[in-house]
């Protein structure tokens, strides 16, 4: 995840994923910090360099689903108790029919909780769009590696990205091509 | 999303996929415009019919004793069923890592959302006084009156609204990376600004992808039991009653299989012209259509088996009323509907056993179209015959749809295709991101 520090560093643009992964391995070896990786498709190997581990979305889904189940059952049982009327020969508190209500709300609340979790964790909608390092080609067929470094280290980071095969290297702050 | 989905997409590059799909969003041609106008006209016919029905009253329909549910409820069940293939393809086949879903699931998902949105109108239309719709919603009124949660009709409201909500969320979440791709190719202006809003500022960073994939698999996991439950609940609208021909435990799986059959047929009917009109035959290939045809054949066999089991159970039960209704269906007033159903849903799909038919666009389209008709006949056969021929002969009667019902039925097709046609011109009908993901990643050595 992005940290709240001023935008700085260099951005390497790659055409090929093997070169991108080589760049990530090289940054790790050189003890440089990869601030983010951009790609038009999910890249699991790249993710491990930046945000290892599984997404916690599933925990929120579980809480949402359980809340839905409890809410659905509570709604059905409690509203049936308001008037003790036998309808269609079924008991006032009919467990089997009420499970249908509980099931539907389990799914509904689980899905809505998943949506909320996704939006919160992925920081969407993003008010900072497009951000200092995003380039429009990253949604097409290019991959980007943003190395976080101070002004004095930009040369070393740029060299590393070029050696790995970056087709373009830019300063993040001003998006200007880095001098060779 | 999965990197194990390796549909054969030849030597396409990421840029070529984007270019082909984005070309579908260009200026519409004459064929598209003509179709759009036709859909508008059909929708207008439906709108006028509904307005007339509201103005004059539900007596304008052919509904009367003993048939209180007719074309409107038939069409409701039909459209709910159409929606099922989208969730099957987008969620169930995703969880099963089926490779051929990637190129076609977006169109199928769109058909789900639009079909359920269309289906949702029918209970309101059938209600007559649609402004009292809120009676069925669980809201805290001063009289402390609540819906009867033991009624399958209330389950239906919950199931359909949940299905529409979850399908729409799943559909939208899947679209976000593609909307971002469209946004980034759009010229500056209002369209780009709207696409930026709709894409939620998606940039495809590792953090976003991580949570996206985590959420996507959960949406699929939640949608899978939901899709099974929705048509089960719809079937219980009938099976929970004591009407002969309805009160049977086979209804839930029978309805779900029928729903998937009809949904697959509708998706085929949409995809075949879509790939031709938008020149995306290199992405939506015969391979995809053939795979769908095989799935359609399997579901058709299940449906055919269910038809047979219904008759067997009626005979084996020894119940005179059950025997009477199942004798009436193939021989009585509605026999043409029954035999039309059998031909369209059981006999015609058998043609898919032959590769020549499966790999012919005309063969696929004709059989899929027949199944669409057949599934509407099936709903009509279930609903109307049982009501018109229940326990006591003196209460028997027949029903025929009136003009206003036919107008609404036609209008529903116009409305569904109007939504779909609008969608395919505004947003990508092929999931660019998943298609790209299913291809080998670009590497410097040229190998994955």
Interface residues (C-beta under 8 A of the other chain):
Chain A: X1 X2 X15 X16 X17 X18 X19 X36 X37 X38 X39 X40 X41 X42 X43 X44 X46 X47 X49 X50 X51 X54 X55 X56 X57 X58 X61 X65 X75 X76 X79 X80 X82 X83 X87 X88 X90 X94 X97 X98 X100 X101 X103 X104 X105 X107 X108 X110 X111 X112 X114 X115 X117 X118 X119 X121 X122 X123 X124 X125 X126 X127 X128 X129 X130 X131 X134 X136 X137 X138 X139 X140 X141 X165
Chain B: X1 X3 X13 X14 X15 X18 X138 X144 X145 X146 X147 X148 X149 X150 X151 X154 X155 X158 X159 X161 X162 X165 X166 X169 X170 X173 X176 X177 X180 X181 X183 X184 X185 X196 X197 X200 X201 X202 X203 X204 X205 X206 X207 X208 X209 X210 X211 X212 X213 X214 X215 X218 X219 X222 X223 X225 X226 X229 X233 X433 X436 X437 X441 X442 X443 X444 X445
